[in-house]
């Protein structure tokens, strides 16, 4: 990978769209191939079996009722409908001392990169960035010029306040009528049961869901020394503690936090990507696209 993908250099690129394009260029150069999501298939109708038809398309339920062989016919959907969902609560503002980008800046760069990729291959992309009580949904469009609208929205988001992922996801699930791929980018600092219930609702409505759980290295490693003061980014609260006495319990809690979501999402058929903001952005993008 070229030096132009260095996180410190990316952080200096003020234009989100330019930063996203830089990440995408490095991603494609690394793969030596153009990403493609493939085609999904929608069932259309049955027709009677004829010699030479593929047996995997036989409908055995119909055979059980009629004692006759029928083939399922499908229609290819060549365009993906992608929704990019970003957590814009106060905790996403966190940026450790050694990090080039905050969690939200990393999330916005990934979202813009994914949008750029999808629009280039003719797919439709929508966007929602939300915190508690605030949700603005930009409907999917497939024009490459739509990227300008998405980027402007990402750059104008006010990252503050408490988290309300579950409420936003439930609202989106109720309003989304056509089958889509939803990619949620968040630190997942939320009521676990409420969040899982909202994602299960998306899955119940036949949507595909991928979750990018994003943390800063300091949030995972807790590298602090001595007596420290922690201030909440979402509430007017703070905590004084001795880091040495707290570190082992904290690291165990974070490990359990990540493992909980890994298992919970796997059980409901949801892709889960745990990502640190220090990870090269093109590698994160590659993992998301390969799994989509």
PESULSUL-V306384 format. One record per backbone hydrogen bond with DSSP energy under -0.5 kcal/mol. NH is the residue of the N-H (numbers start at 0). CO is the residue of the C=O. Records with the same first field share a line. If there is no record, write none. Layout:
# PESULSUL-V306384
NH = CO  CO
This chain:
# PESULSUL-V306384
4 = 1
5 = 2
8 = 5
9 = 5
10 = 6
11 = 7  8
12 = 8  9
13 = 11
15 = 13
18 = 14
19 = 15
20 = 16
21 = 17
22 = 18
23 = 19
24 = 20
25 = 21
26 = 22
27 = 23
28 = 24
29 = 25
30 = 26
31 = 27
32 = 27
39 = 76
41 = 74
43 = 72
44 = 72
46 = 70
48 = 68
52 = 49
56 = 53
57 = 54
58 = 69
59 = 57
62 = 58
63 = 59
64 = 60
65 = 61
66 = 62
70 = 46
71 = 56
72 = 44
74 = 41
76 = 39
77 = 75
79 = 77
81 = 79  123
82 = 180
83 = 125
84 = 82  182
85 = 83  127
86 = 184
87 = 85  129
89 = 160
91 = 88
92 = 89
93 = 90
98 = 95
102 = 93
103 = 91
105 = 101
106 = 102
107 = 103
108 = 104
109 = 105
110 = 106
111 = 107
112 = 108
113 = 109
114 = 110
115 = 111
116 = 112
117 = 113
118 = 114
119 = 115
120 = 116
121 = 118
122 = 117
123 = 79
124 = 140
125 = 81
126 = 137
127 = 83
128 = 135
129 = 85
130 = 133
131 = 161
133 = 130
135 = 128
136 = 134
137 = 126  135
138 = 136
140 = 124
145 = 142
146 = 143
147 = 144
148 = 144
149 = 145
150 = 146
151 = 147
152 = 148
153 = 149
154 = 150
155 = 151
156 = 152  153
158 = 156
159 = 87  157
167 = 163
168 = 164
169 = 165
170 = 166
171 = 167
172 = 168
173 = 169
174 = 170
175 = 171
176 = 174
180 = 80
181 = 179  207
182 = 82
183 = 181  209
184 = 84
185 = 183  211
189 = 187
194 = 190
195 = 191
196 = 192
197 = 193
198 = 194
199 = 195
200 = 196
201 = 197
202 = 198
203 = 199
204 = 200
205 = 202
206 = 201
207 = 179
209 = 181
210 = 270
211 = 183
212 = 210  272
213 = 185  211
214 = 212  274
218 = 215
219 = 215
220 = 216
221 = 217
227 = 240
229 = 238
231 = 236
236 = 234
238 = 229
240 = 227
242 = 225  240
245 = 241
246 = 242
247 = 243
249 = 245
250 = 246
251 = 247
252 = 248
253 = 249
254 = 250
255 = 251
256 = 252
257 = 253
258 = 254
259 = 255
260 = 256
261 = 257
262 = 258
263 = 259
264 = 260
265 = 261
266 = 262
267 = 263  264
268 = 265
269 = 264
270 = 208
272 = 210
274 = 212  272
276 = 214
278 = 275
282 = 279
283 = 279
284 = 280
285 = 281
286 = 282
287 = 283
288 = 284
289 = 285
290 = 286
291 = 287
